[in-house]
Amino acid sequence: MKLELRYVVEALPALLQGALVTLETSLLAVVLGIGVGIGLTVLRQSAFRPVEWACQAYMSLMRGTPLFIQVLMVYYVLPAVGLDIPRFFAGVIALSLNSGAYVTEILRGGLSAIPRGQVDAARAVGMPRSLVWRHILLPQALVLVLPPLTVEFTSLLKASALLSVIAVVELTRTAQQIVAATFRPVELWLTTGVLYFVMCFALGGAARWLEQRAAVYRA
């Protein structure tokens, strides 16, 4: 089958709109995922054992089940318990809950690299636990884990394609609709793949810029 660029040109505005929705869902999920990860990281330090066990169970569940199933569970279960939310936000919630479990493990690695003496010194001068986390542990941990966080967020952006299963009209769903209408899968899926690559490449560039800034901060 001969490739015809006119199909790409005609579909490009709709694909770019879908890519914008992909970026919106991914960025929201990134922010919420960091929040979930930080919350779980703090809770895991609790002296109350059941809280630690609950956090561990949550992380095992999120990492041990397919994201595809988690998206469907959030989309169908929340309305069943009276929480009727738009499919866009259902997708964001599913992505962020999944990402938060991985961010927690990433932060744990960053925290282990921080010298214990810093925490001991802060406690010796009477600094409250909340301030120790806010001013000593979390800022350093986030700087240290920027490379693995970048990998996680790149994976999250690509995983957002799964939201097409609940009819979120992001990039993959848009491509599916256009392919169904034009019967030109080769041109459209190639273009869709290029758009994903460009977004991931841009994310990597932004992460490298942040790492350079972080290096100045560490210095």
C-alpha positions as CSV (number, residue, x, y, z in Angstrom):
1,M,0.0,0.0,0.0
2,K,1.4,3.3,-1.0
3,L,1.9,5.9,1.7
4,E,0.0,9.1,1.1
5,L,1.0,12.1,3.2
6,R,-2.2,13.9,2.5
7,Y,-3.9,11.7,5.1
8,V,-1.3,12.8,7.7
9,V,-1.8,16.4,6.8
10,E,-5.5,16.2,7.1
11,A,-5.4,14.3,10.4
12,L,-2.6,16.3,12.0
13,P,-4.8,19.0,13.7
14,A,-7.0,16.4,15.3
15,L,-3.9,14.3,16.4
16,L,-2.3,17.4,17.9
17,Q,-5.4,18.1,19.8
18,G,-5.3,14.5,21.1
19,A,-1.7,15.0,22.0
20,L,-2.6,18.0,24.0
21,V,-5.1,15.9,26.0
22,T,-2.4,13.3,26.5
23,L,-0.1,16.0,27.9
24,E,-2.8,17.3,30.2
25,T,-3.7,13.9,31.6
26,S,0.0,13.0,32.0
27,L,1.0,16.3,33.7
28,L,-1.9,16.1,36.1
29,A,-1.1,12.5,36.9
30,V,2.5,13.4,37.5
31,V,1.6,16.1,40.0
32,L,-0.9,13.9,41.8
33,G,1.5,10.9,41.6
34,I,4.2,12.9,43.4
35,G,1.7,13.9,46.0
36,V,0.6,10.3,46.5
37,G,4.3,9.2,46.6
38,I,5.3,11.8,49.2
39,G,2.2,11.0,51.3
40,L,3.0,7.3,51.3
41,T,6.7,7.9,52.0
42,V,5.8,9.9,55.1
43,L,3.2,7.4,56.3
44,R,5.6,4.5,55.9
45,Q,7.7,6.1,58.6
46,S,4.9,5.9,61.0
47,A,5.5,4.1,64.3
48,F,2.0,2.7,64.1
49,R,2.4,-0.7,62.4
50,P,-1.0,-1.0,60.8
51,V,-0.4,2.3,58.8
52,E,2.9,0.9,57.5
53,W,1.2,-2.4,56.6
54,A,-1.6,-0.6,54.8
55,C,0.9,1.4,52.7
56,Q,2.8,-1.7,51.8
57,A,-0.4,-3.5,50.8
58,Y,-1.4,-0.5,48.6
59,M,2.0,-0.5,46.9
60,S,1.9,-4.2,46.3
61,L,-1.6,-4.0,44.8
62,M,-0.7,-1.1,42.5
63,R,2.5,-2.7,41.3
64,G,1.2,-6.2,41.1
65,T,-1.9,-5.6,38.9
66,P,-2.0,-4.3,35.3
67,L,-2.6,-0.6,34.9
68,F,-5.3,-1.5,32.3
69,I,-7.3,-3.2,35.0
70,Q,-6.8,-0.3,37.4
71,V,-8.1,2.2,34.9
72,L,-11.2,0.1,34.4
73,M,-11.7,-0.4,38.2
74,V,-11.5,3.4,38.8
75,Y,-13.8,4.2,35.9
76,Y,-16.5,1.6,36.8
77,V,-16.2,1.2,40.6
78,L,-16.2,4.9,41.6
79,P,-19.7,5.5,40.0
80,A,-20.9,2.4,41.7
81,V,-20.2,3.8,45.1
82,G,-21.8,7.2,44.3
83,L,-18.8,9.1,42.9
84,D,-19.8,10.0,39.4
85,I,-16.8,11.7,37.8
86,P,-15.9,12.5,34.2
87,R,-13.9,9.8,32.4
88,F,-11.0,12.3,32.0
89,F,-10.6,12.6,35.7
90,A,-11.1,8.9,36.3
91,G,-8.2,8.3,34.0
92,V,-6.0,10.9,35.8
93,I,-6.9,9.3,39.1
94,A,-6.0,5.8,37.9
95,L,-2.7,7.0,36.5
96,S,-1.7,9.0,39.6
97,L,-2.6,6.2,42.0
98,N,-0.5,3.8,40.0
99,S,2.4,6.2,39.6
100,G,2.3,7.1,43.3
101,A,3.3,3.5,44.3
102,Y,6.4,3.7,42.1
103,V,7.3,7.2,43.2
104,T,7.2,6.0,46.8
105,E,9.9,3.4,46.1
106,I,11.9,5.9,44.1
107,L,11.8,8.4,47.0
108,R,12.8,5.6,49.5
109,G,16.0,5.2,47.5
110,G,16.6,8.9,47.5
111,L,16.1,9.1,51.3
112,S,18.5,6.3,52.0
113,A,21.2,8.4,50.3
114,I,20.8,11.3,52.7
115,P,23.3,11.2,55.6
116,R,21.6,10.2,58.8
117,G,23.6,12.8,60.6
118,Q,21.5,15.6,59.1
119,V,18.3,14.3,60.6
120,D,20.0,13.7,64.0
121,A,21.4,17.2,64.0
122,A,17.9,18.7,63.2
123,R,16.3,16.7,66.0
124,A,19.1,17.7,68.4
125,V,18.2,21.3,68.0
126,G,14.5,20.6,68.5
127,M,13.3,20.8,64.9
128,P,9.8,19.3,64.6
129,R,9.3,16.2,62.4
130,S,7.2,18.1,59.9
131,L,10.0,20.7,59.3
132,V,12.6,17.9,59.0
133,W,10.6,16.5,56.2
134,R,9.8,19.8,54.6
135,H,13.3,21.4,54.8
136,I,15.8,18.6,54.9
137,L,14.6,15.2,53.6
138,L,12.1,15.9,50.8
139,P,14.0,18.7,49.0
140,Q,17.2,16.6,48.9
141,A,15.4,13.3,48.0
142,L,13.6,14.9,45.1
143,V,16.8,16.3,43.7
144,L,18.6,13.0,44.1
145,V,15.8,11.0,42.3
146,L,15.3,13.2,39.3
147,P,16.7,10.6,36.8
148,P,14.5,7.7,37.9
149,L,11.5,10.1,38.2
150,T,12.0,11.1,34.6
151,V,11.9,7.4,33.6
152,E,8.7,6.9,35.6
153,F,7.0,10.0,34.1
154,T,8.0,9.0,30.5
155,S,6.5,5.6,31.1
156,L,3.4,7.3,32.5
157,L,3.0,9.5,29.4
158,K,3.1,6.4,27.2
159,A,0.8,4.5,29.6
160,S,-1.8,7.2,29.2
161,A,-2.7,5.5,25.9
162,L,-4.6,3.0,28.0
163,L,-7.2,5.7,28.7
164,S,-8.5,5.2,25.2
165,V,-10.3,2.1,26.6
166,I,-12.6,4.4,28.7
167,A,-13.1,6.7,25.7
168,V,-10.8,9.5,26.8
169,V,-10.1,11.2,23.5
170,E,-6.4,11.5,23.9
171,L,-3.8,10.8,21.2
172,T,-4.4,7.1,20.8
173,R,-8.1,7.3,20.9
174,T,-8.0,10.1,18.3
175,A,-5.8,8.0,16.0
176,Q,-8.2,5.0,16.4
177,Q,-11.2,7.2,15.4
178,I,-9.4,8.5,12.3
179,V,-8.1,5.1,11.2
180,A,-11.7,3.8,11.5
181,A,-12.9,6.6,9.3
182,T,-10.1,6.6,6.7
183,F,-8.8,3.0,6.7
184,R,-5.2,4.4,6.6
185,P,-3.6,2.7,9.6
186,V,0.0,2.9,8.4
187,E,0.2,6.7,7.9
188,L,-1.8,7.5,11.0
189,W,-0.1,5.1,13.4
190,L,3.3,6.1,12.2
191,T,2.4,9.7,12.8
192,T,1.0,8.9,16.2
193,G,4.2,7.1,17.2
194,V,6.3,10.1,16.1
195,L,4.1,12.4,18.3
196,Y,4.6,10.2,21.3
197,F,8.4,10.2,20.6
198,V,8.5,14.0,20.4
199,M,6.6,14.4,23.7
200,C,8.9,11.9,25.4
201,F,12.0,13.5,23.9
202,A,10.8,16.9,25.1
203,L,10.1,15.5,28.6
204,G,13.7,14.1,28.7
205,G,15.1,17.5,27.6
206,A,13.1,19.2,30.4
207,A,14.4,16.7,32.9
208,R,18.0,17.2,31.8
209,W,17.5,21.0,32.3
210,L,16.1,20.3,35.8
211,E,19.1,18.0,36.6
212,Q,21.5,20.8,35.6
213,R,19.6,23.2,37.9
214,A,19.7,20.6,40.6
215,A,23.4,20.2,40.2
216,V,23.8,23.9,41.0
217,Y,21.6,23.5,44.0
218,R,23.7,20.6,45.3
219,A,26.8,22.6,44.7
